């Protein structure tokens, strides 16, 4: 009896599995195998109004896909490569302002075959599109995000584990044709761009805001640029690593164009190594807020943070390692190696090896001292080390504490031997004058010969 039941179950299972699908069950209504359709486009167009999934089997497809329908669509194509024709996008998503939100592309490879004007994936006037584990190569532009409808916002685009390589113009391009040109809430994570003339270009008129670009890695060859900002970037963060191919020339890590006047609140964490001609090219001197730069493989004095303006051969400002007590600041005019420093020399000690000037008021709450020579206490007392004193110039006269006594002495500097000595007659003295308020003033004066009242230079004259 048990054998009969098992046989019935087995026969029933085989019959269901072998039966041809005349009409898809409801649970599979939104899934298409593109291999069963004349073209990839036919498979996409066959999806029901609720949208669905198109699975593209491994293989080469010299076809294009256009998604304009008002429904969410998910393309899955691990091992499938789409070959784009010249002057057109391989995959174009344009759902319009009222279109569906949420086109996802998984695992596809798009090859532009080095055709003129080819675009790998174009996202025009659509929101919440996701590219995941997608590779785009040999195109003029790898991935194009475009705003073309008045009042539209292209928001929520996510690129995850995406590779773009060997694109003759741009790897990823943000472009505004008309309308707001707003690209908000973009998310890029683990995106690699290799060998493109411009890695990421935010074009004039485009506005990127509230976006995060995490672990964006760009390799440059010669005369290439990693990140070019000609539009406006606000409240956004770039975690960017740039490598210039050894021996290459003319590479630029980050360029801020003259039109990027609305760029602010840009958090740029930049790591670079290899052959980079300019780290930050900023022709208009636009402010970069929260700039954090690292040069991972530099030799000598490492610059964790550097700022250069357009045309600079050297940094104008840098945080540098290599000082005796730790890190410090170096500053320069931009055309020579920075020549002014300010650094930590020891615990609780800030030092400069250059001249420090105060144009206004200098207020010191603690002690102001020259080690071993002079100390100004918070109480206002001026302490001088033994043998030190107040110096008056032209000719030089010093007032100091006499050695071995509690007396105050005045000595003059010998003009020939340039050392202080006991003054000769007529060289030095003190004059006490009565002020209008009845007090007296001590004043340095030349006094008469030794035959006058007392011993010449030792006379203290107090006028009546």
C-alpha positions in Angstrom: 0.0 0.0 0.0 2.8 2.3 0.8 4.5 1.6 -2.5 1.3 2.5 -4.4 0.9 5.8 -2.7 4.5 6.8 -3.4 4.1 5.9 -7.1 1.0 8.1 -7.3 2.8 11.0 -5.8 5.8 10.6 -8.1 3.7 10.3 -11.2 1.7 13.4 -10.2 4.9 15.4 -9.7 6.4 14.4 -13.1 3.2 15.3 -14.8 3.1 18.8 -13.4 6.7 19.5 -14.1 6.5 18.3 -17.7 3.3 20.1 -18.6 3.8 23.1 -21.0 3.0 26.5 -19.6 0.0 27.7 -21.5 -0.7 30.4 -18.9 1.6 31.4 -16.1 0.5 30.8 -12.5 -0.4 33.9 -10.6 2.7 33.7 -8.5 5.0 33.8 -11.6 3.1 36.5 -13.5 5.8 39.1 -12.9 8.8 37.0 -13.9 10.1 36.7 -17.4 12.9 34.6 -18.9 14.3 36.9 -21.7 15.6 33.8 -23.5 12.0 33.0 -24.4 11.3 36.3 -26.1 12.4 37.6 -29.5 14.4 40.4 -27.9 15.2 41.8 -24.5 12.8 44.7 -25.2 10.0 42.3 -25.8 10.6 40.6 -22.5 10.5 44.0 -20.7 7.4 45.1 -22.5 5.6 41.9 -21.6 5.6 42.6 -17.9 2.2 43.2 -16.3 1.1 46.7 -15.1 2.4 45.8 -11.6 5.9 45.4 -13.0 8.2 42.5 -12.4 11.5 40.8 -13.0 13.3 40.0 -16.3 16.0 37.4 -16.0 18.6 37.7 -18.9 20.5 34.4 -19.4 24.3 34.5 -19.9 25.4 35.5 -23.4 26.1 38.4 -25.8 23.2 40.7 -26.7 23.6 43.3 -29.5 20.4 45.0 -28.4 19.2 48.0 -26.4 16.6 48.3 -23.7 14.4 51.3 -23.1 12.2 51.4 -20.0 9.5 54.1 -20.0 6.5 52.3 -18.6 4.9 53.4 -15.3 5.9 50.2 -13.4 8.8 49.0 -11.3 11.1 46.7 -13.2 14.1 44.5 -12.0 16.6 43.3 -14.6 18.9 40.4 -13.6 21.6 39.4 -15.9 24.6 37.8 -14.3 26.9 36.6 -17.1 25.0 38.6 -19.7 26.7 41.3 -21.8 24.8 43.9 -23.8 26.7 45.4 -26.7 25.8 49.0 -27.4 25.6 50.6 -30.8 27.3 53.9 -31.6 25.5 57.1 -30.6 22.9 55.5 -28.3 22.5 54.2 -24.8 22.5 50.5 -24.2 20.0 50.8 -21.4 17.8 53.9 -21.0 15.4 54.5 -18.2 13.1 57.4 -18.7 9.9 57.1 -16.7 9.1 60.8 -16.4 7.8 62.8 -13.5 4.8 60.5 -13.0 6.6 57.3 -13.8 7.2 54.4 -11.5 10.0 54.6 -8.9 12.4 51.8 -8.6 14.1 50.3 -11.6 16.9 47.9 -10.5 19.6 46.5 -12.6 21.6 43.5 -11.2 24.8 41.9 -12.6 24.8 43.1 -16.2 27.8 44.0 -18.3 27.4 46.8 -20.8 30.1 47.2 -23.5 30.0 50.3 -25.7 32.6 48.8 -28.1 34.4 52.1 -28.2 31.6 53.6 -30.4 31.3 57.4 -30.7 28.6 58.9 -28.5 27.7 55.6 -26.8 26.2 55.7 -23.3 26.2 52.6 -21.1 23.3 53.3 -18.8 21.2 56.5 -19.0 18.9 57.5 -16.2 16.7 60.4 -17.3 14.0 61.9 -15.2 13.6 58.9 -13.1 13.8 58.3 -9.3 15.0 55.5 -7.0 17.0 53.6 -9.6 19.5 51.0 -8.4 22.5 49.7 -10.3 24.1 46.8 -8.4 27.2 44.7 -9.4 27.0 46.3 -12.9 30.0 46.8 -15.2 30.1 49.5 -17.9 33.1 49.6 -20.3 34.4 51.0 -23.5 31.7 53.8 -23.8 31.9 57.5 -24.4 30.0 58.0 -21.2 29.5 55.2 -18.8 26.6 56.2 -16.6 24.6 59.3 -17.5 22.1 60.9 -14.9 20.1 63.5 -16.7 17.4 66.1 -15.7 15.4 67.1 -18.7 11.9 67.8 -17.5 10.9 71.2 -15.9 10.3 70.9 -12.2 11.6 67.4 -12.0 13.9 66.0 -9.4 16.2 63.0 -10.2 16.5 61.5 -6.7 17.4 58.4 -4.9 19.9 56.9 -7.4 22.0 54.2 -5.9 25.2 52.6 -7.4 26.5 49.6 -5.4 29.5 47.6 -6.4 29.7 49.2 -9.8 32.7 49.3 -12.1 33.1 51.8 -15.0 36.2 51.6 -17.2 37.8 52.8 -20.3 35.3 55.6 -21.2 36.6 58.2 -23.6 34.7 61.1 -22.1 33.2 60.5 -18.6 32.7 57.7 -16.2 29.7 59.1 -14.4 28.0 62.3 -15.6 25.4 64.5 -13.9 23.8 66.7 -16.5 21.0 69.2 -16.6 19.3 69.9 -19.9 16.5 72.0 -18.5 14.4 72.1 -15.3 15.7 72.1 -11.8 18.7 69.9 -12.5 18.4 68.6 -8.9 20.0 65.3 -8.1 19.3 64.5 -4.5 19.9 61.6 -2.1 22.4 59.8 -4.3 24.2 56.9 -2.8 27.4 55.5 -4.3 29.1 52.6 -2.5 32.1 50.7 -3.7 32.2 52.3 -7.1 35.4 51.9 -9.1 36.3 54.0 -12.2 39.3 53.2 -14.3 40.9 55.0 -17.3 38.1 57.5 -18.0 39.0 61.1 -19.2 36.9 62.4 -16.3 35.8 60.0 -13.5 32.8 61.8 -12.1 31.6 65.1 -13.6 28.9 67.2 -12.0 28.1 69.5 -14.9 27.2 73.2 -14.9 23.6 73.6 -13.8 23.4 70.3 -12.0 22.7 70.4 -8.2 23.8 67.4 -6.1 22.6 67.6 -2.5 22.2 65.3 0.5 24.3 62.6 -1.2 27.0 60.2 -0.1 29.7 58.8 -2.2 31.4 56.1 -0.1 34.5 54.2 -1.1 34.7 55.8 -4.6 38.0 54.7 -6.2 39.3 56.3 -9.4 42.4 55.3 -11.3 43.9 57.8 -13.7 46.3 57.4 -16.6 47.6 60.6 -18.3 45.8 64.0 -18.4 42.7 62.6 -16.7 40.6 64.0 -13.8 39.0 62.1 -11.0 36.3 64.5 -9.8 35.2 67.7 -11.6 32.6 69.9 -10.0 31.1 72.5 -12.3 27.7 72.5 -10.7 26.6 72.9 -7.1 27.2 70.4 -4.4 25.6 70.9 -1.0 25.3 68.8 2.2 27.2 66.0 0.5 30.1 63.8 1.3 32.8 62.3 -1.0 35.1 59.5 0.3 37.4 59.5 -2.7 40.6 57.5 -3.4 42.6 58.5 -6.5 45.7 56.8 -8.0 47.7 58.1 -10.9 49.4 55.5 -13.0 53.2 55.5 -12.5 54.9 57.7 -15.1 51.6 59.4 -16.2 51.4 63.2 -16.3 48.8 66.0 -16.0 46.4 64.2 -13.7 44.0 66.1 -11.4 42.4 64.6 -8.4 39.7 67.2 -7.7 38.8 70.3 -9.8 36.3 72.9 -8.8 35.1 74.9 -11.8 34.3 78.6 -11.9 30.6 77.9 -12.2 30.5 75.9 -8.9 29.8 79.1 -6.9 26.9 77.4 -5.0 29.1 74.6 -3.7 29.3 74.6 0.1 29.0 72.1 2.9 31.1 69.7 0.8 32.8 67.1 3.0 35.7 65.7 1.0 37.8 62.9 2.3 40.5 62.5 -0.3 43.3 59.8 -0.5 45.7 59.9 -3.3 49.0 58.3 -4.4 51.0 57.8 -7.6 51.3 60.4 -10.3 48.9 63.2 -9.4 49.8 66.6 -11.0 47.3 68.6 -9.0 45.6 67.4 -5.9 42.9 70.1 -5.7 42.6 72.5 -8.6 40.4 75.5 -7.5 40.6 78.2 -10.1 38.2 80.6 -8.4 39.3 79.9 -4.9 36.0 78.5 -3.9 35.8 77.3 -0.2 36.1 73.6 0.5 34.6 73.0 3.9 35.7 70.1 6.0 38.5 69.1 3.7 40.4 66.0 4.8 43.2 64.9 2.5 45.6 62.0 2.9 48.7 61.2 0.9 49.1 57.5 1.8 52.4 56.8 0.1 54.3 60.1 0.2 57.9 60.1 1.5 59.4 62.4 4.0 57.2 64.9 5.7 53.6 63.5 5.3 50.8 66.0 4.6 47.5 64.6 6.0 45.7 67.7 4.8 46.7 70.0 2.0 45.1 73.0 0.3 46.1 74.4 -3.1 44.6 77.0 -5.3 44.6 77.3 -9.0 48.1 77.6 -10.4 49.9 76.7 -7.2 53.1 74.7 -7.4 53.1 74.1 -3.6 50.4 74.0 -1.0 49.4 77.2 0.7 48.3 75.4 3.9 49.0 71.9 5.2 48.9 69.9 8.3 52.2 68.1 8.4 53.9 65.4 10.4 57.6 65.3 11.3 57.9 68.0 13.9 59.7 67.3 17.2 56.6 67.1 19.3 54.1 65.8 16.7 52.0 67.4 14.0 51.9 71.1 13.0 50.8 73.6 10.4 52.9 74.8 7.5 51.9 77.8 5.4 53.3 79.4 2.2 52.4 81.6 -0.7 51.7 78.8 -3.1 54.7 79.2 -5.4 57.4 78.0 -3.0 57.7 75.3 -0.3 55.8 76.5 2.8 58.2 78.6 4.9 56.2 79.3 8.0 55.3 76.8 10.7 53.3 76.5 13.9 53.5 73.2 15.8 53.5 71.3 19.0 57.1 71.2 20.3 56.4 69.5 23.6 53.6 68.8 26.1 51.3 71.8 26.3 53.6 73.8 24.2 52.9 75.6 20.9 55.9 76.9 18.9 56.9 78.6 15.7 60.5 78.7 14.3 59.6 81.9 12.5 58.5 85.5 13.4 55.2 85.9 15.2 53.6 89.3 14.9 50.5 90.7 16.7 48.8 93.5 14.9 46.3 94.1 17.6 46.2 93.3 21.3 48.0 90.3 22.8 46.4 89.1 26.1 48.2 86.5 28.2 46.4 84.8 31.1 49.3 82.8 32.3 53.1 83.6 32.3 54.8 85.1 29.2 58.5 84.1 29.3 61.7 83.8 27.3 63.3 80.7 28.9 66.0 81.7 31.3 65.8 85.4 30.5 62.4 87.0 31.0 59.1 86.2 32.7 56.0 88.3 32.9 53.7 87.0 35.7 49.9 87.2 35.7 50.3 89.6 38.6 52.1 92.1 36.3 55.6 91.5 37.7 58.5 91.6 35.3 61.2 89.1 36.2 64.7 89.3 34.7 67.4 86.7 35.0 70.7 87.7 36.7 72.8 89.8 34.3 69.7 90.6 32.1 68.1 94.0 31.9 66.2 96.6 29.8 68.0 97.7 26.7 67.7 101.2 25.1 69.2 101.6 21.6 71.0 104.3 19.7 73.3 104.4 21.5 72.7 101.2 23.5 72.2 101.6 27.2 71.2 98.8 29.6 69.5 99.1 33.0 70.0 96.0 35.0 70.6 94.5 38.5 74.2 94.9 39.6 75.9 91.5 40.2 76.2 90.5 43.9 74.1 93.5 45.2 70.6 94.7 45.4 71.5 97.8 43.5 70.3 98.9 40.0 73.0 99.9 37.6 73.1 101.6 34.2 75.7 100.6 31.7 76.5 101.8 28.1 77.6 99.7 25.2 81.0 100.3 23.7 80.6 101.3 20.1 83.8 99.5 19.1 83.9 96.4 21.1 80.1 96.0 21.1 80.0 95.1 24.8 78.6 96.9 27.9 81.0 98.8 30.1 81.2 101.4 32.8 80.2 104.7 31.1 82.7 107.5 30.6 82.0 111.1 31.6 79.2 112.8 29.7 77.8 109.6 28.3 74.9 108.8 30.7 72.9 109.9 33.7 69.5 110.2 35.3 67.4 113.4 35.5 64.5 113.7 37.9 62.1 116.5 36.9 59.2 117.8 38.9 55.9 117.3 37.1 53.0 119.8 37.2 51.2 117.5 39.7 54.1 117.7 42.1 55.7 114.3 41.4 59.1 113.7 39.8 60.2 111.9 36.6 63.4 110.0 36.2 64.9 110.6 32.8 68.1 109.5 31.0 70.3 112.5 30.2 73.9 113.4 29.4 75.5 115.2 32.4 78.3 117.6 32.8 82.1 117.0 33.4 83.5 115.4 36.4 84.3 118.8 38.0 80.6 119.7 38.3 78.4 118.7 41.2 79.8 115.2 42.0 81.5 112.7 39.7 79.9 113.5 36.4 78.1 110.5 35.1 77.1 109.4 38.7 75.1 112.6 39.4 71.3 112.4 40.1 69.9 115.7 39.3 66.6 116.6 40.9 65.4 120.1 39.7 63.8 122.5 42.1 
